[in-house]
Amino acid sequence: MWITLAAVGFLALQYPLRNYFVDDAYIHLTFARSIAAGEGFCFNPGEPTYGVTAPLWTLLLAVVGLGFGVTPTSAKCLSVLFGVLTIPAMHRLARKLGLSVTGAVSVTLIWAIEVWAVRWAASGMETSLALLLLLLAFSAQLTQSPIAGMYLGLAALCRPETAPLVVVFALDSARAAGWKRGLTVLLIAVVVLLPWLLYAAFSFGSIIPNPAQVKGLGLPPLTDFISGLKRVVAIIGGAHFVEVTVICAGIIWALKKRLAVDSENARRAGLLLVWAIFLPIVLLAQDVFISSRYLVIGLPPLTLGAFLILGYWMRGKITVGALKYGKLITVIIIALQLTLTGLVTIPHARSFGSTMAALQELADYLKKNTSPNVSVAVADVGVIGYSSGRRVIDLEGLVTPAMISHRTRGDYDSLIATNYFLKVERPDYLIDRSRTPERFGKQSGGLYLPLLTIPVKGGRVDTGNEVWYYTLYAVADSAGKPKGLIK
């Protein structure tokens, strides 16, 4: 009954987000459409490229698309479905960790309305599937089931930053059940990953996704590291400061009491700790803009850990008093999650709709007013690639690997302002996003001819009420005229 109630609550929160869909989801859809059409793993027809970090999600969309079409609706339905499935998976893991029936119910109800899980389930992205696979992987690992390797291998095909957990699981299994069990877990994960890695190596010449190559490896500059750390604290602390407070208080209390912890409980706590901290560490070690989308798959252990500590504190106390204490914490956390959804997620989702509408208008303009054989350079490639029918040159390098080395030398504005991207390939059209409308129209010497400018208020991360502008330019040829423009 409680799982059903939690699922109903989760679906109810999806309703105000029914129109929310992000541009990156269209990237997966474009790849999936090519696969379903028999054109291979490509964004532009005939140009294979490793342009996604979640090939499992892309392939799943392609398979579903064979029967239902590769559409935003199919992606959204799948994402929400996997979000629903994380609810019983969370309950199962809570019980395996030793939580009481009441504690497991509390964790399940909280998870069903967790602000970031709700948001990204509505986005059409792979987040819900990655969450489900991690929940199943840790649940299997607790019982030393080798199938944990399979779940973790699949999770790595959704979020590659989870791949290091394969080593953690193998070492944990070797320590708890012998080296043969550890090698078995490792081997199963490798067997799951190997077919795709071989395909990527032969088809793309690399097993590292283009997005990961753009982000690079190694510690970023100190200022970027501090900025990223602040975002991690804001995203996690803002939504889960109650759980973090309970966990910290529990650790301090246990140290003061010098409580002994048996090996099995220490192992479980260690697994939860690794799950909670490995993702922020990986993200902070890269020069990547950290968002809730990346961090959400590492949030389940916070709620689980908090209620494990609460359960430990409640042992030996009067049952009625313990239940009231646990219920109070549950109500507070649920109220916080619902408040954040109402004040943060829903308004931002509605605001982001203006960005998606602008991109769709640009795609429609290109489709209607340009010939099919032209190319367009753009940073937000999802909607443009999916809807315009025009060849896309990705200024971020995600689907245009030749752009990666140039993109890593500077930010987007410097790449555009210096015309550095033209060294990769000269497009017929350029879509620029900036806070200045038609910023290249008058100072480009006739190189860029503005055709359409669309203002967007907010809608982008950290922009608040600022107005952004998407401007479509025709890139003049040697005669100073646009190519392929249908009058």
C-alpha positions in Angstrom: 0.0 0.0 0.0 2.7 2.5 0.9 4.7 1.8 -2.3 1.5 2.4 -4.3 0.9 5.6 -2.4 4.5 6.8 -3.0 4.1 6.0 -6.7 0.9 8.0 -6.9 2.6 10.9 -5.2 5.5 10.7 -7.7 3.2 10.7 -10.7 1.1 13.6 -9.2 4.3 15.7 -9.1 5.0 14.8 -12.8 1.8 16.6 -13.9 3.0 20.2 -13.4 6.2 19.1 -15.2 4.3 17.5 -18.1 5.7 20.0 -20.6 9.2 19.9 -19.3 11.8 18.5 -21.7 15.4 19.5 -22.1 17.5 20.1 -25.2 20.0 17.3 -24.4 17.1 14.7 -24.5 16.7 15.6 -28.2 20.3 14.6 -28.8 19.5 11.1 -27.7 16.4 11.1 -29.8 18.3 12.2 -32.9 20.8 9.4 -32.4 18.0 6.9 -31.7 16.1 7.9 -34.8 19.2 7.3 -36.9 19.7 3.9 -35.3 16.0 2.9 -35.8 16.3 4.0 -39.4 19.3 1.7 -40.0 21.7 4.6 -40.4 23.9 3.7 -37.4 25.0 5.6 -34.3 25.1 9.1 -35.8 23.7 12.5 -35.3 24.2 13.7 -38.8 23.4 11.0 -41.4 26.6 9.2 -42.5 28.7 10.6 -39.7 29.2 8.1 -36.9 30.2 9.8 -33.6 30.3 9.1 -29.9 28.2 12.1 -29.0 26.4 10.8 -25.9 27.5 9.6 -22.5 24.5 7.3 -22.1 24.5 4.9 -25.0 22.3 2.4 -23.2 19.5 5.1 -23.0 20.0 6.0 -26.7 19.8 2.3 -27.7 16.7 1.8 -25.6 15.0 4.8 -27.2 15.8 3.3 -30.6 14.3 -0.1 -29.7 11.2 1.5 -28.3 11.0 3.8 -31.3 10.7 0.8 -33.6 7.2 0.2 -32.2 6.1 3.6 -30.9 8.2 6.1 -32.8 11.3 8.0 -31.6 9.5 11.0 -30.1 9.8 13.2 -27.0 6.7 11.4 -25.7 8.3 8.0 -25.8 11.4 9.3 -24.1 9.4 11.1 -21.4 7.2 8.0 -20.7 10.3 5.8 -20.4 12.0 8.3 -18.0 8.9 8.5 -15.8 8.4 4.8 -15.9 11.9 4.1 -14.6 11.4 6.9 -12.0 8.4 5.0 -10.7 10.4 1.7 -10.6 13.0 3.4 -8.4 10.4 3.6 -5.6 10.0 -0.2 -4.9 13.8 -0.6 -5.6 14.5 2.0 -2.8 12.1 0.2 -0.4 13.8 -3.1 -1.1 17.3 -1.7 -0.5 16.1 0.0 2.7 14.9 -3.4 4.0 18.1 -5.2 3.0 20.1 -2.6 4.9 18.2 -3.5 8.0 15.7 -0.7 8.3 12.5 -1.4 10.1 9.2 -1.6 8.3 8.4 1.9 9.5 11.8 3.2 8.5 11.7 1.7 5.1 8.2 3.3 4.5 9.6 6.7 5.5 12.6 6.4 3.1 10.3 5.3 0.3 7.8 8.1 0.8 10.6 10.7 0.9 12.3 9.3 -2.2 9.1 9.4 -4.2 8.9 13.1 -3.9 12.7 13.9 -3.9 13.0 17.2 -5.7 15.8 16.3 -8.1 14.6 12.8 -8.8 11.2 14.2 -9.7 12.6 16.9 -11.9 14.9 14.7 -13.9 12.4 12.0 -14.4 10.3 14.6 -16.2 13.2 15.6 -18.5 13.3 12.7 -20.9 16.9 11.9 -19.9 18.6 8.8 -18.7 18.8 9.8 -15.0 15.9 7.6 -13.8 17.3 4.5 -15.5 20.8 5.2 -14.0 19.2 5.6 -10.5 17.3 2.4 -10.9 20.3 0.4 -11.9 22.4 1.8 -9.0 19.7 0.9 -6.5 19.5 -2.6 -7.9 23.3 -2.9 -8.0 23.8 -1.9 -4.3 20.9 -4.1 -3.3 22.5 -7.1 -5.0 25.9 -6.2 -3.6 24.6 -6.3 0.0 23.8 -10.0 -0.4 27.0 -10.7 -2.4 25.1 -11.5 -5.5 27.3 -11.5 -8.6 24.4 -9.9 -10.6 25.6 -6.7 -9.0 28.3 -6.6 -11.6 25.6 -6.7 -14.4 23.6 -3.8 -12.9 26.7 -1.8 -12.4 28.0 -2.4 -15.9 24.6 -1.3 -17.3 24.7 1.8 -15.0 28.1 2.7 -16.4 26.5 2.7 -19.9 24.1 5.3 -18.6 26.5 7.4 -16.5 30.2 6.6 -17.2 31.3 8.2 -13.9 29.8 5.2 -12.1 32.4 2.9 -13.7 34.9 3.2 -10.8 32.3 1.6 -8.6 33.0 -1.7 -10.4 36.4 -1.8 -8.7 34.9 -0.9 -5.4 32.3 -3.7 -5.7 35.0 -6.2 -6.8 37.2 -5.4 -3.8 34.2 -5.5 -1.4 33.2 -8.9 -2.7 36.8 -10.2 -2.5 37.1 -9.0 1.1 33.7 -10.4 2.1 33.5 -13.6 0.1 36.9 -14.3 -1.4 38.9 -13.3 -4.4 36.9 -15.6 -6.7 33.7 -13.8 -6.0 35.4 -10.4 -6.5 36.8 -11.5 -9.9 33.3 -12.8 -10.8 31.7 -9.4 -10.1 34.5 -7.7 -12.1 34.2 -10.1 -15.0 30.4 -9.8 -15.3 30.7 -6.0 -15.4 33.4 -6.2 -18.1 31.3 -8.7 -20.1 28.4 -6.2 -20.0 30.6 -3.2 -21.0 33.0 -4.9 -23.5 30.6 -5.2 -26.5 29.9 -1.4 -26.5 33.6 -0.5 -25.8 34.6 -2.6 -28.8 31.9 -1.1 -31.0 33.0 2.4 -29.9 36.7 1.7 -30.5 36.1 0.4 -34.1 33.3 2.9 -35.0 34.5 6.1 -33.4 38.2 5.5 -32.8 37.7 6.1 -29.0 36.0 4.5 -26.1 35.7 7.9 -24.4 32.5 9.8 -25.2 33.0 13.2 -26.9 31.3 15.0 -24.0 33.9 13.5 -21.6 36.7 14.6 -23.9 35.4 18.1 -23.9 35.3 18.2 -20.1 38.7 16.7 -19.8 40.5 15.2 -16.9 42.5 16.5 -14.0 41.9 19.2 -11.4 40.4 22.4 -12.7 41.7 25.9 -11.6 41.2 26.6 -8.0 38.5 29.2 -8.6 36.5 26.7 -10.7 37.0 24.0 -8.1 35.7 26.3 -5.4 32.8 27.4 -7.6 32.0 23.7 -8.2 32.2 22.9 -4.5 29.8 25.6 -3.7 27.3 24.2 -6.3 27.6 20.7 -4.8 26.9 22.1 -1.3 24.0 24.2 -2.5 22.4 21.3 -4.5 22.9 18.6 -1.9 22.7 20.7 1.2 19.6 22.7 0.1 17.6 19.5 -0.5 19.1 17.2 2.1 20.4 19.2 5.0 18.1 17.4 7.4 19.6 14.0 6.5 23.2 15.4 6.4 22.6 16.9 9.9 21.3 13.6 11.3 24.3 11.7 9.8 26.8 14.1 11.1 25.2 14.1 14.6 25.1 10.4 14.6 28.8 10.1 13.7 29.8 12.6 16.4 27.6 10.8 18.9 29.1 7.4 18.0 32.6 8.7 18.4 31.9 10.2 21.8 30.3 7.0 23.0 33.1 5.0 21.4 30.6 2.6 20.0 31.8 -0.5 18.4 30.5 -1.4 15.0 30.5 -5.0 13.8 32.1 -5.8 10.4 28.9 -6.2 8.5 27.5 -2.9 9.5 30.8 -1.2 8.9 30.8 -2.8 5.4 27.3 -1.5 4.7 28.1 2.0 6.0 31.3 2.0 3.8 29.3 1.1 0.7 26.8 3.9 1.4 29.6 6.4 2.1 31.4 5.5 -1.2 28.1 5.9 -3.1 27.5 9.3 -1.5 30.9 10.9 -2.1 32.4 9.3 -5.2 30.2 11.3 -7.6 31.0 14.8 -6.2 34.7 13.8 -6.2 34.6 12.7 -9.8 32.8 15.8 -10.9 34.9 18.2 -9.0 38.0 16.6 -10.6 36.8 17.7 -14.0 36.1 21.2 -15.3 32.4 20.5 -15.7 29.5 22.7 -14.7 27.9 20.7 -11.9 24.1 20.5 -11.9 21.5 18.5 -10.0 21.2 16.1 -13.0 24.7 14.8 -12.3 24.4 14.6 -8.5 21.0 13.1 -8.2 22.2 9.5 -8.7 24.3 9.9 -5.5 21.5 11.1 -3.2 19.8 7.8 -2.1 22.5 6.9 0.5 21.9 10.2 2.3 18.3 9.4 3.2 19.1 5.7 3.8 22.0 6.6 6.0 20.0 9.2 8.0 17.2 6.7 8.8 19.7 3.9 9.6 21.2 6.2 12.3 17.7 7.2 13.5 16.8 3.5 13.8 20.0 2.9 15.8 19.2 5.8 18.2 15.7 4.5 18.7 16.7 1.0 19.9 15.8 0.5 23.4 13.5 3.5 23.6 9.7 3.4 24.1 8.2 2.3 20.8 5.5 5.0 20.7 8.0 7.7 21.3 10.4 6.3 18.7 7.7 6.2 16.1 6.6 9.8 16.8 10.2 10.9 16.5 10.7 9.1 13.2 7.4 10.4 11.8 8.3 14.0 12.7 11.6 13.8 10.8 9.8 12.2 7.9 7.2 14.9 7.8 9.8 17.7 7.9 11.8 16.2 5.1 8.7 15.6 2.9 7.6 19.2 3.5 11.1 20.4 2.5 11.1 18.4 -0.7 7.6 19.5 -1.7 8.5 23.2 -1.0 11.6 23.0 -3.1 9.6 21.4 -6.0 7.1 24.2 -5.8 9.6 27.0 -5.4 12.4 25.8 -7.6 11.7 23.0 -9.9 8.2 23.9 -11.3 9.1 27.6 -11.9 12.4 26.8 -13.5 10.7 24.1 -15.7 8.1 26.6 -16.9 10.8 29.2 -17.5 12.9 26.8 -19.5 10.0 26.3 -21.8 10.8 29.6 -23.4 14.3 28.4 -24.3 12.9 25.2 -25.9 10.2 27.3 -27.8 12.9 29.6 -29.1 15.1 26.6 -30.3 12.0 25.1 -31.9 11.2 28.3 -33.8 14.7 28.5 -35.1 14.6 24.8 -36.2 11.3 25.5 -38.0 12.7 28.6 -39.7 15.7 26.6 -41.0 13.5 23.8 -42.3 11.1 26.2 -44.1 13.6 28.8 -45.4 16.8 27.0 -46.2 17.7 24.2 -48.6 18.2 20.7 -47.1 21.9 20.5 -48.0 23.0 23.4 -45.8 24.9 23.2 -42.5 24.3 25.2 -39.3 26.7 25.8 -36.4 25.1 25.8 -33.0 25.9 25.0 -29.4 22.5 23.8 -28.3 22.2 21.0 -30.9 19.3 18.9 -29.6 16.1 20.5 -31.0 17.9 21.9 -34.0 19.3 18.5 -35.1 16.1 16.7 -34.3 13.6 19.1 -36.0 15.4 21.2 -38.7 16.6 18.4 -40.9 19.8 20.3 -41.5 23.4 19.1 -40.9 24.6 20.3 -37.6 28.1 21.5 -36.6 28.3 21.3 -32.8 30.2 24.2 -31.3 30.5 22.4 -28.0 32.1 19.4 -29.7 29.6 16.9 -28.4 28.6 15.5 -31.8 31.4 17.1 -33.8 34.7 15.6 -32.5 36.8 17.9 -34.7 35.7 20.8 -32.6 36.9 19.3 -29.3 40.5 20.5 -29.4 39.3 24.0 -30.3 36.5 24.0 -27.6 38.9 23.0 -24.8 41.1 26.1 -25.5 38.5 28.5 -24.5 34.9 29.2 -23.6 32.0 29.5 -25.9 32.1 33.2 -26.3 35.8 33.3 -27.2 35.3 30.5 -29.7 32.6 32.5 -31.5 34.0 36.0 -31.1 37.4 35.1 -32.6 35.8 33.0 -35.4 38.1 30.1 -34.2 35.4 27.6 -35.0 35.7 28.4 -38.7 39.0 26.6 -38.7 37.1 23.3 -38.2 34.5 23.9 -40.8 32.7 26.8 -42.3 29.0 26.6 -41.8 26.3 28.1 -43.9 24.4 29.3 -40.9 25.2 30.1 -37.3 22.9 30.2 -34.2 24.5 32.3 -31.5 23.3 32.7 -27.9 24.3 35.8 -26.0 23.0 38.6 -23.8 23.3 41.0 -26.8 21.0 40.7 -29.8 22.7 40.5 -33.2 26.1 41.1 -31.6 27.9 40.2 -34.8 25.7 41.8 -37.3 27.4 45.2 -37.5 31.0 44.3 -36.6 31.6 41.2 -38.6 32.4 43.0 -41.9 29.4 41.3 -43.6 30.5 37.8 -42.6 27.3 37.2 -40.5 24.0 38.3 -41.9 21.3 38.3 -39.1 18.0 36.6 -40.1 16.1 36.0 -36.9 16.5 37.1 -33.3 14.5 35.6 -30.4 14.7 37.0 -26.9 14.4 34.5 -24.0 13.9 35.7 -20.4 15.7 33.5 -18.0 15.3 29.8 -18.8 19.0 29.1 -18.5 20.9 28.0 -15.3 21.8 30.9 -13.1 20.4 33.6 -15.4 17.4 34.6 -13.2 15.5 37.3 -15.0 18.2 38.2 -17.4 17.3 38.2 -21.1 19.2 36.0 -23.5 19.0 36.2 -27.3 19.2 33.5 -29.9 20.2 35.0 -33.2 20.3 33.1 -36.5 22.9 34.3 -38.9 23.6 33.4 -42.5 27.3 33.0 -43.0 28.2 34.9 -46.2 30.0 33.1 -49.0 33.0 34.6 -50.9 30.5 36.7 -52.9 29.0 38.1 -49.6 25.7 36.2 -50.1 24.0 33.6 -48.0 23.9 30.0 -49.2 20.8 28.0 -49.7 18.4 30.7 -48.5 14.9 30.2 -50.0 13.2 33.5 -50.6 
